[in-house]
Amino acid sequence: MFMNLKLIVLFAMTIANSFRICAQEVLPAYLDESFPTEERIENALSLMTLEEKIAICHAQSKFSAPGCPRLGIPELWMSDGPHGVRVEFKWDSWEHAGWTNDSCTAFPALTCLAATFNTELSYRYGNALGEGARFRKKDMILGPGVNIYRTPLSGRNFEYMGEDPYLSSTMVVPYIKGVQKNGVSACVKHFALNNQEKWRNDINVVVSDRALNEIYLPAFKAAVQEGNVWSVMGSYNKFKGTYCSHNDTLINQILKNEWGFDGVMVTDWGSAHDTDEAARNGLDLEMGTWTNGLTWGISSAYNDYYLAQPFLDKIRKGELSEALLDEKVRRILRLYYRTGMNRNRPYGRFKAPEHYEVARTVAEEGIVLMKNENHFFPIPAGRYGKIAVIGENAVKRLSEGGGSSELKPHIEISPLQGIVNKYGAENVVYSMGYASGAPSYNEILPSPYDADSLLNAAVSVAKSADVVLYFGGLNKNNSEDCEGDDRKSMNLSFGQDKLIEELLKVNKNTGIILISGNAVAMPWVDKVQGLMQGWYLGSMAGEALANVISGGVNPSGKLPFSFPKKLEDNSAHYFGEKSYPGDGINQYYLDDILVGYRWHEKKNILPLFAFGHGLSYTTFKYGKPVADKKDYHVGDKINVSFTISNTGDMDGAEAVQIYVEQKNPSVLRPVKELKAFKKIFLKRGETQTINMALDSNKFAFYDEVNKKWVLEPDKYVIYLASASDDIRGKTTIEIIK
Ligand code: GLC
């Protein structure tokens, strides 16, 4: 009896096992990880119907695309933004969904990250953001933005990495690697030439090939070729008369053919405008059509998208080939195998202590000490009795608003809270001083408060204080640092200049901390002893500011863009309206390659504060830079070594910059250009010998006649600098054939 039972069980197990083996054998390639990805893509493609291939190329909701439910290919979920995971939205509207589990860690805006000049920190930033996006079940985070800072008026400069293509190119790569390590696609944006918000939806940018390649494309090229970014977002504007999101030159010729991009080209929200162009010119994934990317949209229009029914109809009529569709689907499937169908990707984390530590460290390392006469800063606890904190930006929640990069932070320590935590409430008195209106995307809402009474109250508080800390600058309101429009001038708003003058009249011991993502005019600057550039610093803003102000942290930030003394000193504004903002149809980048410090130096126009400027509470002594050879060949690595000493009485960090000047170029070139940088941490009294390898290929210019990069044999001066206007040493080398 027992034997029979055993035989039955054995037989049953054999049958089951054979079914299991059969079941394993029938698993199609697209679901079988033992197959190479490209084979899995072809298998999935072969199984999808025409309608399913069309569907996978466009949105099904505000921030998702449908995948292929019948085949078990998951939906693709996206979220803004470059410095935090945005709130959930209702399926088909720009309204927040009102969930209670989507408040996030707000990281500092990317201007602050750029100001750290710290590539290792950029990787940690990207990884923390990627972990959060992964935990929130996002397959794509819509960032980083790397559009070049061309005008101080652009509403979205705060989201980007400044005016220099080398700085942006170098900082964007580790950020992307950090994000994508989590199986979440970074989405580098906005490709390309979206350097202002005014008329962003249609302006046609006219720019030389040389400026395009030397200034505006490098960060995107680095994102693709060094960062291996999995998706790229097209910009709203036009180039060569064609919308950038379906632009043959930018996407097919440069991005995909020349650079070898194998990922997904996605629209900005509402940046697609034509089926034939979208089909032929390399657009792969259409999102947000029939919306303005911010506030309004035609509801449930998904089937009317340019790559939806209209595309399907044209394929059926033979007007467009199915092969064009297949290429899009291949890229989208490849993105799936990197994200949603990647079984090995991590699970992510959200609001983890390490994320707040990254946010705080980036904030602390990005804050720039602009002026510090008479050792105004640091202000250790106990140095003064009563501390007056003045200014709306000391309390305003600045992670909200600003457009698509808006965040709902789980924590946002305000500057006032940070100061109170550091110095004790009994020693701090606050007065708002000025008030802006509520944030809005399409109008300027006036403040409900009486400006004079706010000012008078603040002045009387300042009068009786031992020291005044003023927190002002810009904010995320419309026409400030906000997507969708540009600022109207470089001036501070809401009567701040007058308020600052009045404060200085009653108390010379006033320090100014500007919270902004853009350069501002400072008519009072000569009267101020202590001045800091504090960026939109995110969740840990107040703690980071208090740590730097008190001397707990030695500031080491460097400006990622120039502060002109007046708007006309800026390259984009020098050439008048044709150059900025354009005539509503076309805009001409007449400044060409001379953007930012390149302009200031070539035209001998002294900036208020120079690119790369940033002071420390300690001092650094640089040794003479020495190159390992006198002569080099084209393409050689140039090894430069130098010593650097911390000669002060505080530990600190210095972002050493290396600029290069070609002595006798055959074309117009900037006086010098940033070609390397390194953040060096030195204990007080410590000396280090630093070796930096320069890639001589990076000294080349773009020859727009022959459409190639050229490194001319010539003498090149290598400048060792603490800022673009603070040269600490130089050496000259020769590049021979
Ligand atoms: C916006 C922005 C883009 C953002 C997208 C989704 O209009 O231009 O940066 O990622 O739409 O919100």
Residues whose N, C-alpha, C, O or C-beta is under 5 A from the ligand:
A	BS01	GLC	D80 L142 D268 W269 N292 G293 L294 S404
